[in-house]
């Protein structure tokens, strides 16, 4: 039987020793952890100190608070995860976190999403990961680290051989550091999932996409890639598809919120005819239209037997294209998840997807529509299901009970 740590008592002592006032929210979280008999201390726990918690009074964590907390957790072998999203950690707080990462040997998960960490703080954290050999998942989402901070992470990826998942979405990175990061991934063999959503690209050039394509030709470890809001057009998609003919590792490709039209989707359709690796394809918020949907449906109906999930949410697809996709599911038994909300539903579409659900071919929890009938006519209502609806959210206590909003977790385990 393992000895349970007394985290709250140690926290109170550390506050007194460092002359810092106690943060009541941190104290509450540590007390709850100490009292929870269901926790498997031998496997480790994640402390959820998210500043957007609405169930208890929250005093958001500052750099001084983090200094005290880090001194408590530094020698703890029980705490393997730390969720500090939506707090007010600045570069000063990042300095304490960097020290903690250099000294701690058990932390595997760290979430710093939407704090106030800037380029200097990002540089400190990236440098700490040069020597850290335990952290597997780092989330920096929403911190405005810019090009300078992004370049620090690019350098880190050339040195660190432990990190498996890195989220740099919404970090205001520019063309220069984006190219540096994907170039580092050409030789990095440990990173399995990376999020590069919404960089600040001030021109219509496709240099970044071309470099991503070059990386995919040579990288054999990357499983999950997010390129949302990259201003990507059809030429960029063509370059990616050319690279993916030679890639045998990527299973999850996110191209949502770009400028891909039916011509770009045609390249993806041709890729799906030959690709035997992709399991999830997210094309939400593009402009595939009916022709694009038909290209995809032909590939899925006749050739591809590996894709498990497809999102074409908000793609200006009407009944012709949506019915074609529903027909593809009748012959393709592998495709199990499909998301279509935000397109143009006609009666044929409603009938087609209602039939898929009623016959059991499409499970109700694997799509974002639900049929209902009014005056003898079938309609489709929206369900809050998707590949990762809860990207910016996590429950305050426990785990997510309903997995249907984050279906990608059930398909590619690297996303956990």
C-alpha positions as CSV (number, residue, x, y, z in Angstrom):
1,X,0.0,0.0,0.0
2,X,1.4,3.4,-1.0
3,X,1.7,6.3,1.5
4,X,-0.7,9.1,0.6
5,X,0.9,12.5,0.6
6,X,-0.6,15.4,2.7
7,X,-0.5,18.0,-0.1
8,X,-2.5,20.6,1.8
9,X,-0.4,20.5,4.9
10,X,2.7,20.9,2.9
11,X,1.2,23.8,1.0
12,X,0.4,25.7,4.2
13,X,3.9,25.1,5.4
14,X,5.4,26.3,2.1
15,X,3.3,29.5,2.2
16,X,4.6,30.3,5.7
17,X,8.2,29.5,4.8
18,X,8.1,31.7,1.7
19,X,6.1,34.4,3.3
20,X,3.3,34.2,0.7
21,X,-0.5,34.3,1.4
22,X,-2.4,31.1,0.7
23,X,-4.5,31.0,-2.5
24,X,-7.8,29.6,-1.3
25,X,-8.5,27.9,-4.6
26,X,-5.2,26.0,-4.6
27,X,-5.8,25.1,-1.0
28,X,-9.3,23.7,-1.9
29,X,-8.0,21.6,-4.7
30,X,-5.2,20.1,-2.6
31,X,-7.7,19.4,0.3
32,X,-10.0,17.6,-2.1
33,X,-7.2,15.6,-3.5
34,X,-6.1,14.6,0.0
35,X,-9.7,13.5,0.9
36,X,-10.4,11.5,-2.3
37,X,-10.1,7.8,-1.5
38,X,-10.8,6.8,-5.1
39,X,-7.6,8.3,-6.4
40,X,-5.0,5.8,-7.4
41,X,-1.9,7.4,-5.9
42,X,0.3,4.7,-7.3
43,X,-0.6,5.7,-10.9
44,X,-0.4,9.4,-10.2
45,X,-3.0,12.2,-10.4
46,X,-3.6,15.4,-12.3
47,X,-4.3,18.5,-10.2
48,X,-7.0,20.5,-12.0
49,X,-6.5,24.2,-11.0
50,X,-8.2,25.7,-14.0
51,X,-9.1,29.4,-13.5
52,X,-12.4,29.1,-15.3
53,X,-13.9,26.7,-12.7
54,X,-17.5,27.8,-12.0
55,X,-18.3,25.2,-9.3
56,X,-16.2,26.7,-6.5
57,X,-14.9,30.3,-5.8
58,X,-11.8,30.8,-7.9
59,X,-8.8,33.0,-7.1
60,X,-6.8,32.7,-10.3
61,X,-3.2,31.5,-9.9
62,X,-0.4,34.0,-10.2
63,X,3.3,33.6,-10.6
64,X,3.8,33.9,-6.8
65,X,1.2,31.2,-6.2
66,X,2.9,29.0,-8.7
67,X,6.3,29.4,-6.9
68,X,4.7,28.0,-3.7
69,X,2.9,25.2,-5.5
70,X,6.0,24.2,-7.4
71,X,8.0,24.0,-4.1
72,X,5.3,21.6,-2.7
73,X,5.1,19.4,-5.8
74,X,8.8,19.4,-6.7
75,X,9.6,16.2,-4.8
76,X,6.1,14.7,-5.1
77,X,6.0,11.4,-7.1
78,X,2.2,11.3,-6.9
79,X,1.4,14.3,-9.0
80,X,2.0,13.5,-12.7
81,X,-0.3,16.1,-14.3
82,X,-0.9,19.8,-13.8
83,X,-3.8,21.7,-15.3
84,X,-3.4,25.5,-15.0
85,X,-5.5,26.7,-17.9
86,X,-7.3,30.1,-17.8
87,X,-5.1,31.6,-15.0
88,X,-3.0,34.8,-14.9
89,X,0.5,33.3,-15.2
90,X,2.9,35.8,-16.9
91,X,6.5,35.5,-17.8
92,X,7.4,35.6,-14.1
93,X,5.2,32.6,-13.6
94,X,6.8,30.9,-16.6
95,X,10.2,31.3,-14.8
96,X,9.0,29.3,-11.8
97,X,7.4,26.7,-14.1
98,X,10.7,26.4,-16.0
99,X,12.6,25.8,-12.7
100,X,9.9,23.2,-11.8
101,X,10.3,21.3,-15.1
102,X,14.1,21.2,-14.6
103,X,13.8,19.8,-11.1
104,X,10.7,17.6,-11.3
105,X,11.1,14.0,-12.6
106,X,7.5,12.8,-12.6
107,X,5.3,15.4,-14.4
108,X,4.0,14.0,-17.7
109,X,1.1,16.4,-18.5
110,X,1.2,20.2,-18.3
111,X,-1.7,22.5,-19.5
112,X,-0.9,26.3,-19.5
113,X,-3.7,27.1,-22.0
114,X,-4.8,30.8,-22.1
115,X,-2.5,32.4,-19.6
116,X,-0.5,35.6,-20.2
117,X,2.8,34.0,-21.0
118,X,4.7,35.9,-23.7
119,X,7.9,35.3,-25.8
120,X,10.3,35.5,-22.9
121,X,8.3,33.1,-20.7
122,X,8.0,30.6,-23.6
123,X,11.7,30.7,-24.1
124,X,12.3,29.8,-20.5
125,X,9.9,26.9,-20.7
126,X,11.3,25.7,-24.0
127,X,14.9,25.8,-22.5
128,X,13.8,23.8,-19.5
129,X,12.6,21.0,-21.9
130,X,16.1,20.7,-23.3
131,X,16.9,18.6,-20.3
132,X,13.5,17.4,-19.1
133,X,13.0,13.7,-19.9
134,X,9.5,13.1,-18.4
135,X,7.0,15.6,-19.9
136,X,4.9,13.9,-22.6
137,X,2.2,16.5,-23.3
138,X,2.5,20.3,-23.2
139,X,-0.3,22.7,-24.1
140,X,0.5,26.3,-24.6
141,X,-2.7,27.2,-26.5
142,X,-3.6,30.9,-26.5
143,X,-0.5,32.3,-25.0
144,X,0.8,35.0,-27.3
145,X,4.4,33.7,-27.6
146,X,4.8,35.1,-31.1
147,X,7.7,34.4,-33.4
148,X,10.4,34.6,-30.7
149,X,8.6,32.1,-28.5
150,X,7.9,29.8,-31.4
151,X,11.5,29.8,-32.5
152,X,12.4,28.7,-28.9
153,X,10.1,25.7,-29.3
154,X,11.5,24.9,-32.7
155,X,15.0,24.7,-31.1
156,X,13.6,22.6,-28.3
157,X,12.2,20.1,-30.8
158,X,15.7,19.5,-32.2
159,X,17.0,18.6,-28.7
160,X,14.1,17.0,-26.7
161,X,13.4,13.4,-27.4
162,X,10.6,12.8,-24.9
163,X,7.7,15.1,-25.7
164,X,5.0,13.3,-27.6
165,X,2.2,16.0,-27.8
166,X,2.6,19.7,-28.3
167,X,-0.2,22.3,-28.7
168,X,0.9,25.7,-30.0
169,X,-2.5,26.7,-31.4
170,X,-3.6,30.4,-31.2
171,X,-0.2,31.5,-30.2
172,X,0.3,34.3,-32.7
173,X,3.2,32.5,-34.4
174,X,4.3,33.8,-37.8
175,X,5.7,32.3,-41.0
176,X,9.4,32.2,-39.8
177,X,8.9,30.1,-36.7
178,X,6.2,28.0,-38.3
179,X,8.7,26.9,-40.9
180,X,11.3,26.4,-38.2
181,X,9.0,24.1,-36.2
182,X,8.0,21.9,-39.2
183,X,11.6,21.7,-40.2
184,X,12.6,20.5,-36.7
185,X,9.8,17.8,-37.0
186,X,11.6,16.4,-40.1
187,X,14.1,14.9,-37.8
188,X,12.2,14.7,-34.5
189,X,11.2,11.1,-33.8
190,X,9.2,11.5,-30.6
191,X,6.4,14.0,-31.3
192,X,3.2,12.1,-32.3
193,X,0.7,15.0,-32.2
194,X,1.1,18.7,-32.9
195,X,-1.4,21.6,-33.1
196,X,-0.3,24.6,-35.2
197,X,-3.7,26.2,-35.5
198,X,-4.2,29.9,-36.4
199,X,-0.8,31.3,-37.1
200,X,-0.5,34.9,-38.2
201,X,0.2,34.7,-41.9
202,X,0.0,38.1,-43.4
203,X,0.3,37.1,-47.0
204,X,-1.4,34.6,-49.4
205,X,1.9,32.7,-49.9
206,X,1.9,28.9,-49.4
207,X,5.4,28.6,-48.2
208,X,4.4,27.2,-44.8
209,X,2.2,24.5,-46.4
210,X,5.0,23.5,-48.7
211,X,7.3,23.1,-45.8
212,X,4.7,21.0,-43.9
213,X,4.4,18.8,-47.0
214,X,8.2,18.3,-47.1
215,X,8.1,17.4,-43.4
216,X,5.4,14.8,-44.0
217,X,7.5,13.1,-46.7
218,X,10.3,12.5,-44.2
219,X,8.5,12.2,-40.8
220,X,7.6,8.7,-39.8
221,X,6.3,9.3,-36.2
222,X,3.7,12.0,-36.5
223,X,0.2,10.6,-36.0
224,X,-1.9,13.8,-35.5
225,X,-1.6,17.1,-37.3
226,X,-3.8,20.2,-36.9
227,X,-3.6,22.9,-39.5
228,X,-6.8,24.9,-38.8
229,X,-7.0,28.5,-40.0
230,X,-3.9,28.5,-42.2
231,X,-5.5,30.3,-45.1
232,X,-4.8,27.1,-47.1
233,X,-6.1,27.0,-50.6
234,X,-6.2,24.2,-53.3
235,X,-2.5,24.5,-54.2
236,X,-1.5,23.9,-50.6
237,X,-3.8,20.9,-50.4
238,X,-2.3,19.4,-53.5
239,X,1.2,19.7,-52.0
240,X,0.0,18.0,-48.8
241,X,-1.6,15.2,-50.7
242,X,1.5,14.6,-52.8
243,X,3.5,14.2,-49.5
244,X,0.9,11.9,-47.9
245,X,1.3,9.4,-50.7
246,X,4.7,8.7,-49.2
247,X,3.7,9.0,-45.5
248,X,2.6,5.9,-43.6
249,X,2.1,7.3,-40.1
250,X,-0.4,10.2,-40.1
251,X,-3.8,9.0,-38.9
252,X,-5.5,12.4,-38.0
253,X,-5.5,15.3,-40.4
254,X,-7.3,18.5,-39.4
255,X,-7.7,21.0,-42.3
256,X,-10.8,22.8,-40.9
257,X,-11.4,26.6,-41.3
258,X,-9.4,27.0,-44.5
259,X,-10.2,28.1,-48.0
260,X,-10.4,24.7,-49.7
261,X,-12.9,24.4,-52.5
262,X,-14.1,21.4,-54.5
263,X,-10.9,21.3,-56.6
264,X,-8.8,20.9,-53.4
265,X,-11.2,18.2,-52.1
266,X,-10.7,16.4,-55.4
267,X,-7.0,16.0,-54.5
268,X,-8.1,14.6,-51.1
269,X,-10.5,12.2,-52.8
270,X,-7.6,10.9,-55.0
271,X,-5.5,10.5,-51.9
272,X,-8.1,8.5,-50.1
273,X,-8.2,6.0,-53.0
274,X,-4.6,5.0,-52.3
275,X,-3.9,6.0,-48.7
276,X,-4.2,3.2,-46.1
277,X,-3.3,5.2,-43.0
278,X,-5.7,8.2,-42.5
279,X,-8.4,7.4,-39.9
280,X,-9.8,10.9,-39.3
281,X,-10.2,13.8,-41.8
282,X,-11.6,17.1,-40.6
283,X,-12.7,19.4,-43.4
284,X,-15.1,21.5,-41.4
285,X,-15.7,25.1,-42.5
286,X,-14.3,24.9,-46.0
287,X,-16.2,25.0,-49.3
288,X,-16.4,21.5,-50.7
289,X,-19.9,21.9,-52.1
290,X,-21.6,19.0,-53.9
291,X,-18.8,18.2,-56.3
292,X,-16.3,17.9,-53.4
293,X,-18.7,15.7,-51.5
294,X,-19.1,13.5,-54.5
295,X,-15.4,13.2,-54.9
296,X,-15.1,12.0,-51.3
297,X,-18.0,9.6,-51.6
298,X,-16.6,7.9,-54.7
299,X,-13.3,7.3,-53.0
300,X,-15.0,6.0,-49.8
301,X,-17.5,3.9,-51.5
302,X,-15.2,2.1,-53.9
303,X,-11.6,2.3,-52.6
304,X,-10.8,3.5,-49.1
305,X,-11.3,1.1,-46.2
306,X,-9.3,2.9,-43.4
307,X,-11.0,6.2,-42.8
308,X,-13.2,6.0,-39.7
309,X,-14.3,9.6,-39.3
310,X,-15.2,12.5,-41.7
311,X,-16.3,16.0,-40.8
312,X,-17.7,18.2,-43.6
313,X,-19.5,20.6,-41.3
314,X,-20.4,23.9,-42.9
315,X,-19.1,23.2,-46.4
316,X,-22.0,24.5,-48.5
317,X,-23.1,21.0,-49.5
318,X,-26.7,20.5,-50.6
319,X,-28.8,17.4,-50.9
320,X,-27.0,15.9,-53.9
321,X,-23.6,15.8,-52.2
322,X,-25.0,14.7,-48.8
323,X,-27.0,11.9,-50.2
324,X,-23.9,10.7,-52.1
325,X,-22.0,10.5,-48.7
326,X,-24.9,8.6,-47.1
327,X,-24.8,6.1,-50.0
328,X,-21.1,5.7,-49.6
329,X,-21.7,4.6,-46.0
330,X,-23.9,1.7,-47.2
331,X,-21.0,0.1,-49.0
332,X,-18.1,1.3,-46.7
333,X,-18.5,-0.4,-43.4
334,X,-15.3,1.2,-41.9
335,X,-16.6,4.8,-42.0
336,X,-18.4,5.0,-38.7
337,X,-18.4,8.7,-37.8
338,X,-19.7,11.5,-40.0
339,X,-20.6,15.1,-39.2
340,X,-22.7,17.2,-41.6
341,X,-24.4,20.0,-39.7
342,X,-24.2,23.5,-41.3
343,X,-24.9,22.4,-44.8
344,X,-28.1,22.6,-46.9
345,X,-30.5,19.9,-45.9
346,X,-33.3,19.0,-48.2
347,X,-35.9,16.2,-47.8
348,X,-33.7,13.6,-49.5
349,X,-30.9,14.4,-47.1
350,X,-33.1,14.0,-44.1
351,X,-34.5,10.8,-45.3
352,X,-31.1,9.3,-46.2
353,X,-29.5,10.0,-42.8
354,X,-32.7,9.0,-41.0
355,X,-32.5,5.7,-42.8
356,X,-28.8,5.2,-41.9
357,X,-29.6,5.8,-38.2
358,X,-32.8,3.7,-38.1
359,X,-31.2,0.7,-39.8
360,X,-28.3,0.9,-37.3
361,X,-25.7,1.6,-40.0
362,X,-24.9,5.0,-38.3
363,X,-25.0,5.1,-34.6
364,X,-26.8,8.1,-33.0
365,X,-23.7,9.0,-31.0
366,X,-21.4,9.0,-34.1
367,X,-23.0,11.9,-35.9
368,X,-24.2,15.4,-35.2
369,X,-27.7,15.1,-36.5
370,X,-30.9,13.5,-35.1
371,X,-34.0,12.8,-37.2
372,X,-37.5,13.9,-36.1
373,X,-40.8,14.0,-37.8
374,X,-43.3,16.8,-38.2
375,X,-46.5,16.5,-40.2
376,X,-45.2,13.5,-42.0
377,X,-41.9,15.1,-43.0
378,X,-38.5,14.1,-41.7
379,X,-36.2,16.8,-40.5
380,X,-32.7,16.8,-38.9
381,X,-31.9,18.4,-35.5
382,X,-28.3,19.3,-34.4
383,X,-26.6,17.3,-31.7
384,X,-23.6,18.5,-29.8
385,X,-21.4,15.8,-31.1
386,X,-18.1,16.1,-33.0
387,X,-14.5,15.2,-33.3
388,X,-13.4,17.6,-30.5
389,X,-16.2,19.9,-29.5
390,X,-14.6,20.3,-26.1
391,X,-11.2,21.5,-27.3
392,X,-11.3,24.6,-25.0
393,X,-13.2,22.9,-22.2
394,X,-12.7,20.2,-19.5
395,X,-14.9,19.1,-16.6
396,X,-13.9,20.6,-13.2
397,X,-14.1,17.2,-11.5
398,X,-13.6,13.7,-12.8
399,X,-13.5,12.6,-16.4
400,X,-15.7,13.4,-19.4
401,X,-18.6,10.9,-19.1
402,X,-20.1,11.5,-22.5
403,X,-17.3,10.9,-25.1
404,X,-19.5,11.7,-28.1
405,X,-18.4,15.4,-28.3
406,X,-14.8,14.3,-28.5
407,X,-15.0,11.3,-30.9
408,X,-11.3,11.7,-32.0
409,X,-10.3,10.4,-28.6
410,X,-11.9,7.1,-29.2
411,X,-10.2,6.7,-32.6
412,X,-6.7,7.9,-32.1
413,X,-5.5,7.4,-28.6
414,X,-2.6,9.9,-29.0
415,X,-5.2,12.7,-28.6
416,X,-5.9,11.8,-25.0
